[in-house]
Amino acid sequence: MKSVGTKNIETNRLLLKKLTKEDVSVAYYNWCNSESVTKYLLWKRHGSVEVTKKQYEKWE
C-alpha cells in the first residue's frame, strides 16, 4: 500500500485529523488524563499536560 500521509476526514458530526501541538491541552483534559478512557489503552493516564506534550513530540 502506498502511504499518502494523514488526511482529514470530516462529516457533519465528526472531524478526524492529524494531531498537532495545538491539540495537546485539549487531548490532556479530554482523554489523556482520564482513568475511564486510558484503562483501555496500552499506556497509563498522563499526570500533566507536559507528559502529553512529550508524547506528542515523540509522535511527530
N, CA, C and O atoms as a Tripos MOL2 file, in Angstrom:
@<TRIPOS>MOLECULE
protein
  240   239    60     0     0
PROTEIN
NO_CHARGES

@<TRIPOS>ATOM
      1 N           0.8300   -1.1650    0.0000 N.3       1 MET1
      2 CA          0.0000    0.0000    0.0000 C.3       1 MET1
      3 C           0.8840    1.2410    0.0000 C.2       1 MET1
      4 O           1.8830    1.2920    0.7180 O.2       1 MET1
      5 N           0.5310    2.2230   -0.7870 N.am      2 LYS2
      6 CA          1.3110    3.4490   -0.8670 C.3       2 LYS2
      7 C           0.8220    4.4510    0.1750 C.2       2 LYS2
      8 O          -0.3670    4.7640    0.2290 O.2       2 LYS2
      9 N           1.7320    4.9490    0.9950 N.am      3 SER3
     10 CA          1.3850    5.9380    2.0170 C.3       3 SER3
     11 C           1.1590    7.2960    1.3730 C.2       3 SER3
     12 O           1.9670    7.7530    0.5650 O.2       3 SER3
     13 N           0.0680    7.9300    1.7320 N.am      4 VAL4
     14 CA         -0.2350    9.2690    1.2200 C.3       4 VAL4
     15 C          -0.2920   10.2950    2.3420 C.2       4 VAL4
     16 O          -0.7290   11.4260    2.1250 O.2       4 VAL4
     17 N           0.1450    9.9140    3.5390 N.am      5 GLY5
     18 CA          0.1290   10.8270    4.6670 C.3       5 GLY5
     19 C          -1.2390   10.8700    5.3340 C.2       5 GLY5
     20 O          -2.1710   10.1700    4.9400 O.2       5 GLY5
     21 N          -1.3270   11.6990    6.3380 N.am      6 THR6
     22 CA         -2.5730   11.8360    7.0730 C.3       6 THR6
     23 C          -3.5100   12.7870    6.3410 C.2       6 THR6
     24 O          -3.1300   13.9000    5.9810 O.2       6 THR6
     25 N          -4.7250   12.3350    6.1310 N.am      7 LYS7
     26 CA         -5.7410   13.1750    5.5080 C.3       7 LYS7
     27 C          -6.8570   13.4260    6.5120 C.2       7 LYS7
     28 O          -7.1910   12.5540    7.3150 O.2       7 LYS7
     29 N          -7.4300   14.6220    6.4620 N.am      8 ASN8
     30 CA         -8.5740   14.9180    7.3040 C.3       8 ASN8
     31 C          -9.7970   14.1940    6.7730 C.2       8 ASN8
     32 O          -9.9980   14.0860    5.5630 O.2       8 ASN8
     33 N         -10.6040   13.7050    7.6900 N.am      9 ILE9
     34 CA        -11.8810   13.1010    7.3590 C.3       9 ILE9
     35 C         -12.9230   13.8750    8.1550 C.2       9 ILE9
     36 O         -12.8560   13.9290    9.3830 O.2       9 ILE9
     37 N         -13.8780   14.4680    7.4650 N.am     10 GLU10
     38 CA        -14.8520   15.3090    8.1400 C.3      10 GLU10
     39 C         -16.2640   14.9690    7.6820 C.2      10 GLU10
     40 O         -16.5380   14.8360    6.4900 O.2      10 GLU10
     41 N         -17.1590   14.8310    8.6760 N.am     11 THR11
     42 CA        -18.5870   14.6690    8.4110 C.3      11 THR11
     43 C         -19.3110   15.7580    9.1950 C.2      11 THR11
     44 O         -18.6730   16.6130    9.8100 O.2      11 THR11
     45 N         -20.6240   15.7270    9.1740 N.am     12 ASN12
     46 CA        -21.3910   16.7150    9.9490 C.3      12 ASN12
     47 C         -21.1560   16.5900   11.4440 C.2      12 ASN12
     48 O         -21.2750   17.5780   12.1680 O.2      12 ASN12
     49 N         -20.8260   15.3950   11.9220 N.am     13 ARG13
     50 CA        -20.6810   15.1640   13.3540 C.3      13 ARG13
     51 C         -19.2830   14.7840   13.7980 C.2      13 ARG13
     52 O         -19.0640   14.5880   14.9940 O.2      13 ARG13
     53 N         -18.3250   14.6710   12.8860 N.am     14 LEU14
     54 CA        -17.0130   14.1420   13.2460 C.3      14 LEU14
     55 C         -15.9140   14.7960   12.4260 C.2      14 LEU14
     56 O         -16.0830   15.0700   11.2380 O.2      14 LEU14
     57 N         -14.7730   15.0450   13.0870 N.am     15 LEU15
     58 CA        -13.5830   15.5090   12.3870 C.3      15 LEU15
     59 C         -12.4090   14.6780   12.8730 C.2      15 LEU15
     60 O         -12.0620   14.7160   14.0540 O.2      15 LEU15
     61 N         -11.8020   13.9330   11.9720 N.am     16 LEU16
     62 CA        -10.5750   13.1940   12.2760 C.3      16 LEU16
     63 C          -9.4500   13.8980   11.5460 C.2      16 LEU16
     64 O          -9.5340   14.1300   10.3400 O.2      16 LEU16
     65 N          -8.3970   14.2390   12.2750 N.am     17 LYS17
     66 CA         -7.2870   14.9700   11.6710 C.3      17 LYS17
     67 C          -5.9890   14.5760   12.3490 C.2      17 LYS17
     68 O          -5.9920   13.9570   13.4130 O.2      17 LYS17
     69 N          -4.8960   14.9360   11.7330 N.am     18 LYS18
     70 CA         -3.5800   14.6750   12.3050 C.3      18 LYS18
     71 C          -3.4320   15.4690   13.5970 C.2      18 LYS18
     72 O          -3.8560   16.6220   13.6810 O.2      18 LYS18
     73 N          -2.8330   14.8490   14.5910 N.am     19 LEU19
     74 CA         -2.5900   15.5330   15.8500 C.3      19 LEU19
     75 C          -1.5340   16.6160   15.6580 C.2      19 LEU19
     76 O          -0.5560   16.4240   14.9360 O.2      19 LEU19
     77 N          -1.7430   17.7470   16.3100 N.am     20 THR20
     78 CA         -0.7880   18.8510   16.2540 C.3      20 THR20
     79 C          -0.4660   19.3230   17.6630 C.2      20 THR20
     80 O          -1.1310   18.9320   18.6220 O.2      20 THR20
     81 N           0.5460   20.1560   17.7840 N.am     21 LYS21
     82 CA          0.9140   20.7060   19.0950 C.3      21 LYS21
     83 C          -0.2260   21.5050   19.7100 C.2      21 LYS21
     84 O          -0.3360   21.5900   20.9330 O.2      21 LYS21
     85 N          -1.0670   22.0870   18.8740 N.am     22 GLU22
     86 CA         -2.2010   22.8610   19.3780 C.3      22 GLU22
     87 C          -3.2470   21.9730   20.0520 C.2      22 GLU22
     88 O          -4.0980   22.4730   20.7880 O.2      22 GLU22
     89 N          -3.1930   20.6820   19.8130 N.am     23 ASP23
     90 CA         -4.1530   19.7330   20.3800 C.3      23 ASP23
     91 C          -3.7580   19.2170   21.7640 C.2      23 ASP23
     92 O          -4.5550   18.5450   22.4180 O.2      23 ASP23
     93 N          -2.5610   19.5160   22.2110 N.am     24 VAL24
     94 CA         -2.0400   18.9300   23.4550 C.3      24 VAL24
     95 C          -2.9540   19.1990   24.6460 C.2      24 VAL24
     96 O          -3.3400   18.2600   25.3420 O.2      24 VAL24
     97 N          -3.3020   20.4320   24.8920 N.am     25 SER25
     98 CA         -4.1160   20.7830   26.0510 C.3      25 SER25
     99 C          -5.4970   20.1310   25.9820 C.2      25 SER25
    100 O          -5.9820   19.5870   26.9740 O.2      25 SER25
    101 N          -6.1160   20.1880   24.8250 N.am     26 VAL26
    102 CA         -7.4400   19.5840   24.6520 C.3      26 VAL26
    103 C          -7.3710   18.0770   24.8660 C.2      26 VAL26
    104 O          -8.2250   17.5040   25.5440 O.2      26 VAL26
    105 N          -6.3640   17.4360   24.2940 N.am     27 ALA27
    106 CA         -6.2100   15.9870   24.4480 C.3      27 ALA27
    107 C          -5.9960   15.6170   25.9120 C.2      27 ALA27
    108 O          -6.5870   14.6560   26.4040 O.2      27 ALA27
    109 N          -5.1630   16.3680   26.5980 N.am     28 TYR28
    110 CA         -4.8920   16.0660   28.0090 C.3      28 TYR28
    111 C          -6.1650   16.1510   28.8380 C.2      28 TYR28
    112 O          -6.4850   15.2250   29.5820 O.2      28 TYR28
    113 N          -6.8860   17.2470   28.7160 N.am     29 TYR29
    114 CA         -8.0750   17.4570   29.5560 C.3      29 TYR29
    115 C          -9.2670   16.6100   29.1380 C.2      29 TYR29
    116 O         -10.1740   16.4090   29.9460 O.2      29 TYR29
    117 N          -9.3030   16.1060   27.9100 N.am     30 ASN30
    118 CA        -10.4540   15.3310   27.4540 C.3      30 ASN30
    119 C         -10.2500   13.8200   27.4920 C.2      30 ASN30
    120 O         -11.2180   13.0850   27.6800 O.2      30 ASN30
    121 N          -9.0110   13.3290   27.3170 N.am     31 TRP31
    122 CA         -8.8530   11.8800   27.3560 C.3      31 TRP31
    123 C          -7.5280   11.3830   27.8840 C.2      31 TRP31
    124 O          -7.5040   10.2960   28.4630 O.2      31 TRP31
    125 N          -6.4410   12.0800   27.7340 N.am     32 CYS32
    126 CA         -5.1400   11.5720   28.2000 C.3      32 CYS32
    127 C          -5.0540   11.4990   29.7230 C.2      32 CYS32
    128 O          -4.2660   10.7220   30.2630 O.2      32 CYS32
    129 N          -5.8560   12.2980   30.4130 N.am     33 ASN33
    130 CA         -5.8440   12.3330   31.8660 C.3      33 ASN33
    131 C          -6.9950   11.5290   32.4720 C.2      33 ASN33
    132 O          -7.1340   11.4810   33.6950 O.2      33 ASN33
    133 N          -7.8030   10.9130   31.6540 N.am     34 SER34
    134 CA         -8.9970   10.2240   32.1280 C.3      34 SER34
    135 C          -8.7220    8.7510   32.4220 C.2      34 SER34
    136 O          -8.3250    7.9940   31.5350 O.2      34 SER34
    137 N          -8.9360    8.3560   33.6710 N.am     35 GLU35
    138 CA         -8.7510    6.9460   34.0240 C.3      35 GLU35
    139 C          -9.7580    6.0630   33.2990 C.2      35 GLU35
    140 O          -9.4340    4.9400   32.9110 O.2      35 GLU35
    141 N         -10.9790    6.5640   33.1120 N.am     36 SER36
    142 CA        -12.0030    5.7450   32.4560 C.3      36 SER36
    143 C         -11.7030    5.5350   30.9700 C.2      36 SER36
    144 O         -12.1590    4.5500   30.3890 O.2      36 SER36
    145 N         -10.9490    6.4370   30.3470 N.am     37 VAL37
    146 CA        -10.5690    6.2760   28.9420 C.3      37 VAL37
    147 C          -9.2880    5.4620   28.8340 C.2      37 VAL37
    148 O          -9.2220    4.5100   28.0560 O.2      37 VAL37
    149 N          -8.2710    5.8270   29.6060 N.am     38 THR38
    150 CA         -6.9580    5.1970   29.4470 C.3      38 THR38
    151 C          -6.9000    3.7640   29.9660 C.2      38 THR38
    152 O          -5.9290    3.0550   29.7020 O.2      38 THR38
    153 N          -7.9180    3.3290   30.6960 N.am     39 LYS39
    154 CA         -7.8970    1.9300   31.1430 C.3      39 LYS39
    155 C          -7.9680    0.9660   29.9560 C.2      39 LYS39
    156 O          -7.6410   -0.2130   30.0920 O.2      39 LYS39
    157 N          -8.3940    1.4650   28.7990 N.am     40 TYR40
    158 CA         -8.4790    0.6380   27.5990 C.3      40 TYR40
    159 C          -7.2540    0.7860   26.6940 C.2      40 TYR40
    160 O          -7.1780    0.1450   25.6450 O.2      40 TYR40
    161 N          -6.3010    1.6230   27.0920 N.am     41 LEU41
    162 CA         -5.1280    1.8850   26.2630 C.3      41 LEU41
    163 C          -3.9120    1.1420   26.7910 C.2      41 LEU41
    164 O          -3.9500    0.5670   27.8790 O.2      41 LEU41
    165 N          -2.8350    1.1560   26.0160 N.am     42 LEU42
    166 CA         -1.6110    0.4790   26.4250 C.3      42 LEU42
    167 C          -0.7680    1.3200   27.3690 C.2      42 LEU42
    168 O           0.2090    0.8190   27.9250 O.2      42 LEU42
    169 N          -1.1210    2.5900   27.5650 N.am     43 TRP43
    170 CA         -0.3670    3.4540   28.4490 C.3      43 TRP43
    171 C          -1.2760    3.9950   29.5470 C.2      43 TRP43
    172 O          -2.4940    4.0750   29.3880 O.2      43 TRP43
    173 N          -0.6610    4.3590   30.6520 N.am     44 LYS44
    174 CA         -1.4110    4.8970   31.7960 C.3      44 LYS44
    175 C          -1.7690    6.3600   31.5500 C.2      44 LYS44
    176 O          -1.1870    7.0240   30.6920 O.2      44 LYS44
    177 N          -2.7270    6.8380   32.3120 N.am     45 ARG45
    178 CA         -3.1700    8.2260   32.1500 C.3      45 ARG45
    179 C          -2.0070    9.1730   32.4060 C.2      45 ARG45
    180 O          -1.1160    8.8820   33.2040 O.2      45 ARG45
    181 N          -2.0290   10.2950   31.7270 N.am     46 HIS46
    182 CA         -0.9680   11.2860   31.8660 C.3      46 HIS46
    183 C          -1.2000   12.1060   33.1230 C.2      46 HIS46
    184 O          -2.3270   12.5090   33.4100 O.2      46 HIS46
    185 N          -0.1330   12.3520   33.8720 N.am     47 GLY47
    186 CA         -0.2280   13.1000   35.1170 C.3      47 GLY47
    187 C          -0.1770   14.6090   34.9390 C.2      47 GLY47
    188 O          -0.4840   15.3530   35.8700 O.2      47 GLY47
    189 N           0.2080   15.0660   33.7530 N.am     48 SER48
    190 CA          0.2750   16.5070   33.4960 C.3      48 SER48
    191 C           0.2450   16.7680   31.9950 C.2      48 SER48
    192 O           0.4580   15.8670   31.1830 O.2      48 SER48
    193 N          -0.0250   18.0200   31.6490 N.am     49 VAL49
    194 CA         -0.0080   18.4320   30.2410 C.3      49 VAL49
    195 C           1.3800   18.2140   29.6550 C.2      49 VAL49
    196 O           1.5030   17.9000   28.4710 O.2      49 VAL49
    197 N           2.4140   18.3710   30.4500 N.am     50 GLU50
    198 CA          3.7850   18.1860   29.9640 C.3      50 GLU50
    199 C           4.0210   16.7510   29.4860 C.2      50 GLU50
    200 O           4.7290   16.5310   28.5030 O.2      50 GLU50
    201 N           3.4350   15.7860   30.1750 N.am     51 VAL51
    202 CA          3.5700   14.3880   29.7570 C.3      51 VAL51
    203 C           2.9220   14.2020   28.3870 C.2      51 VAL51
    204 O           3.4890   13.5480   27.5120 O.2      51 VAL51
    205 N           1.7500   14.7730   28.2060 N.am     52 THR52
    206 CA          1.0630   14.6950   26.9080 C.3      52 THR52
    207 C           1.8890   15.3890   25.8330 C.2      52 THR52
    208 O           2.0200   14.8770   24.7210 O.2      52 THR52
    209 N           2.4420   16.5480   26.1560 N.am     53 LYS53
    210 CA          3.2670   17.2940   25.1930 C.3      53 LYS53
    211 C           4.4740   16.4620   24.7530 C.2      53 LYS53
    212 O           4.7920   16.4130   23.5650 O.2      53 LYS53
    213 N           5.1410   15.8140   25.7000 N.am     54 LYS54
    214 CA          6.3040   14.9890   25.3620 C.3      54 LYS54
    215 C           5.9040   13.8020   24.4850 C.2      54 LYS54
    216 O           6.6490   13.4200   23.5830 O.2      54 LYS54
    217 N           4.7410   13.2220   24.7440 N.am     55 GLN55
    218 CA          4.2680   12.1090   23.9180 C.3      55 GLN55
    219 C           3.9990   12.5810   22.4980 C.2      55 GLN55
    220 O           4.3610   11.8900   21.5460 O.2      55 GLN55
    221 N           3.3820   13.7240   22.3370 N.am     56 TYR56
    222 CA          3.1150   14.2710   21.0040 C.3      56 TYR56
    223 C           4.4250   14.5180   20.2510 C.2      56 TYR56
    224 O           4.5080   14.2760   19.0470 O.2      56 TYR56
    225 N           5.4430   14.9980   20.9620 N.am     57 GLU57
    226 CA          6.7360   15.2310   20.3150 C.3      57 GLU57
    227 C           7.3460   13.9380   19.7920 C.2      57 GLU57
    228 O           8.0120   13.9380   18.7570 O.2      57 GLU57
    229 N           7.1220   12.8400   20.4990 N.am     58 LYS58
    230 CA          7.6130   11.5290   20.0390 C.3      58 LYS58
    231 C           6.8760   11.0910   18.7790 C.2      58 LYS58
    232 O           7.4680   10.4580   17.9050 O.2      58 LYS58
    233 N           5.5820   11.4220   18.6760 N.am     59 TRP59
    234 CA          4.7720   11.0040   17.5460 C.3      59 TRP59
    235 C           5.0530   11.8120   16.2830 C.2      59 TRP59
    236 O           4.7330   11.3580   15.1840 O.2      59 TRP59
    237 N           5.6400   12.9930   16.4150 N.am     60 GLU60
    238 CA          5.8860   13.8440   15.2480 C.3      60 GLU60
    239 C           6.9180   13.2570   14.3270 C.2      60 GLU60
    240 O           7.2380   13.8530   13.2990 O.2      60 GLU60
@<TRIPOS>BOND
     1     1     2 1
     2     2     3 1
     3     3     4 2
     4     3     5 am
     5     5     6 1
     6     6     7 1
     7     7     8 2
     8     7     9 am
     9     9    10 1
    10    10    11 1
    11    11    12 2
    12    11    13 am
    13    13    14 1
    14    14    15 1
    15    15    16 2
    16    15    17 am
    17    17    18 1
    18    18    19 1
    19    19    20 2
    20    19    21 am
    21    21    22 1
    22    22    23 1
    23    23    24 2
    24    23    25 am
    25    25    26 1
    26    26    27 1
    27    27    28 2
    28    27    29 am
    29    29    30 1
    30    30    31 1
    31    31    32 2
    32    31    33 am
    33    33    34 1
    34    34    35 1
    35    35    36 2
    36    35    37 am
    37    37    38 1
    38    38    39 1
    39    39    40 2
    40    39    41 am
    41    41    42 1
    42    42    43 1
    43    43    44 2
    44    43    45 am
    45    45    46 1
    46    46    47 1
    47    47    48 2
    48    47    49 am
    49    49    50 1
    50    50    51 1
    51    51    52 2
    52    51    53 am
    53    53    54 1
    54    54    55 1
    55    55    56 2
    56    55    57 am
    57    57    58 1
    58    58    59 1
    59    59    60 2
    60    59    61 am
    61    61    62 1
    62    62    63 1
    63    63    64 2
    64    63    65 am
    65    65    66 1
    66    66    67 1
    67    67    68 2
    68    67    69 am
    69    69    70 1
    70    70    71 1
    71    71    72 2
    72    71    73 am
    73    73    74 1
    74    74    75 1
    75    75    76 2
    76    75    77 am
    77    77    78 1
    78    78    79 1
    79    79    80 2
    80    79    81 am
    81    81    82 1
    82    82    83 1
    83    83    84 2
    84    83    85 am
    85    85    86 1
    86    86    87 1
    87    87    88 2
    88    87    89 am
    89    89    90 1
    90    90    91 1
    91    91    92 2
    92    91    93 am
    93    93    94 1
    94    94    95 1
    95    95    96 2
    96    95    97 am
    97    97    98 1
    98    98    99 1
    99    99   100 2
   100    99   101 am
   101   101   102 1
   102   102   103 1
   103   103   104 2
   104   103   105 am
   105   105   106 1
   106   106   107 1
   107   107   108 2
   108   107   109 am
   109   109   110 1
   110   110   111 1
   111   111   112 2
   112   111   113 am
   113   113   114 1
   114   114   115 1
   115   115   116 2
   116   115   117 am
   117   117   118 1
   118   118   119 1
   119   119   120 2
   120   119   121 am
   121   121   122 1
   122   122   123 1
   123   123   124 2
   124   123   125 am
   125   125   126 1
   126   126   127 1
   127   127   128 2
   128   127   129 am
   129   129   130 1
   130   130   131 1
   131   131   132 2
   132   131   133 am
   133   133   134 1
   134   134   135 1
   135   135   136 2
   136   135   137 am
   137   137   138 1
   138   138   139 1
   139   139   140 2
   140   139   141 am
   141   141   142 1
   142   142   143 1
   143   143   144 2
   144   143   145 am
   145   145   146 1
   146   146   147 1
   147   147   148 2
   148   147   149 am
   149   149   150 1
   150   150   151 1
   151   151   152 2
   152   151   153 am
   153   153   154 1
   154   154   155 1
   155   155   156 2
   156   155   157 am
   157   157   158 1
   158   158   159 1
   159   159   160 2
   160   159   161 am
   161   161   162 1
   162   162   163 1
   163   163   164 2
   164   163   165 am
   165   165   166 1
   166   166   167 1
   167   167   168 2
   168   167   169 am
   169   169   170 1
   170   170   171 1
   171   171   172 2
   172   171   173 am
   173   173   174 1
   174   174   175 1
   175   175   176 2
   176   175   177 am
   177   177   178 1
   178   178   179 1
   179   179   180 2
   180   179   181 am
   181   181   182 1
   182   182   183 1
   183   183   184 2
   184   183   185 am
   185   185   186 1
   186   186   187 1
   187   187   188 2
   188   187   189 am
   189   189   190 1
   190   190   191 1
   191   191   192 2
   192   191   193 am
   193   193   194 1
   194   194   195 1
   195   195   196 2
   196   195   197 am
   197   197   198 1
   198   198   199 1
   199   199   200 2
   200   199   201 am
   201   201   202 1
   202   202   203 1
   203   203   204 2
   204   203   205 am
   205   205   206 1
   206   206   207 1
   207   207   208 2
   208   207   209 am
   209   209   210 1
   210   210   211 1
   211   211   212 2
   212   211   213 am
   213   213   214 1
   214   214   215 1
   215   215   216 2
   216   215   217 am
   217   217   218 1
   218   218   219 1
   219   219   220 2
   220   219   221 am
   221   221   222 1
   222   222   223 1
   223   223   224 2
   224   223   225 am
   225   225   226 1
   226   226   227 1
   227   227   228 2
   228   227   229 am
   229   229   230 1
   230   230   231 1
   231   231   232 2
   232   231   233 am
   233   233   234 1
   234   234   235 1
   235   235   236 2
   236   235   237 am
   237   237   238 1
   238   238   239 1
   239   239   240 2
@<TRIPOS>SUBSTRUCTURE
     1 MET1         2 RESIDUE 1 A MET
     2 LYS2         6 RESIDUE 1 A LYS
     3 SER3        10 RESIDUE 1 A SER
     4 VAL4        14 RESIDUE 1 A VAL
     5 GLY5        18 RESIDUE 1 A GLY
     6 THR6        22 RESIDUE 1 A THR
     7 LYS7        26 RESIDUE 1 A LYS
     8 ASN8        30 RESIDUE 1 A ASN
     9 ILE9        34 RESIDUE 1 A ILE
    10 GLU10       38 RESIDUE 1 A GLU
    11 THR11       42 RESIDUE 1 A THR
    12 ASN12       46 RESIDUE 1 A ASN
    13 ARG13       50 RESIDUE 1 A ARG
    14 LEU14       54 RESIDUE 1 A LEU
    15 LEU15       58 RESIDUE 1 A LEU
    16 LEU16       62 RESIDUE 1 A LEU
    17 LYS17       66 RESIDUE 1 A LYS
    18 LYS18       70 RESIDUE 1 A LYS
    19 LEU19       74 RESIDUE 1 A LEU
    20 THR20       78 RESIDUE 1 A THR
    21 LYS21       82 RESIDUE 1 A LYS
    22 GLU22       86 RESIDUE 1 A GLU
    23 ASP23       90 RESIDUE 1 A ASP
    24 VAL24       94 RESIDUE 1 A VAL
    25 SER25       98 RESIDUE 1 A SER
    26 VAL26      102 RESIDUE 1 A VAL
    27 ALA27      106 RESIDUE 1 A ALA
    28 TYR28      110 RESIDUE 1 A TYR
    29 TYR29      114 RESIDUE 1 A TYR
    30 ASN30      118 RESIDUE 1 A ASN
    31 TRP31      122 RESIDUE 1 A TRP
    32 CYS32      126 RESIDUE 1 A CYS
    33 ASN33      130 RESIDUE 1 A ASN
    34 SER34      134 RESIDUE 1 A SER
    35 GLU35      138 RESIDUE 1 A GLU
    36 SER36      142 RESIDUE 1 A SER
    37 VAL37      146 RESIDUE 1 A VAL
    38 THR38      150 RESIDUE 1 A THR
    39 LYS39      154 RESIDUE 1 A LYS
    40 TYR40      158 RESIDUE 1 A TYR
    41 LEU41      162 RESIDUE 1 A LEU
    42 LEU42      166 RESIDUE 1 A LEU
    43 TRP43      170 RESIDUE 1 A TRP
    44 LYS44      174 RESIDUE 1 A LYS
    45 ARG45      178 RESIDUE 1 A ARG
    46 HIS46      182 RESIDUE 1 A HIS
    47 GLY47      186 RESIDUE 1 A GLY
    48 SER48      190 RESIDUE 1 A SER
    49 VAL49      194 RESIDUE 1 A VAL
    50 GLU50      198 RESIDUE 1 A GLU
    51 VAL51      202 RESIDUE 1 A VAL
    52 THR52      206 RESIDUE 1 A THR
    53 LYS53      210 RESIDUE 1 A LYS
    54 LYS54      214 RESIDUE 1 A LYS
    55 GLN55      218 RESIDUE 1 A GLN
    56 TYR56      222 RESIDUE 1 A TYR
    57 GLU57      226 RESIDUE 1 A GLU
    58 LYS58      230 RESIDUE 1 A LYS
    59 TRP59      234 RESIDUE 1 A TRP
    60 GLU60      238 RESIDUE 1 A GLU
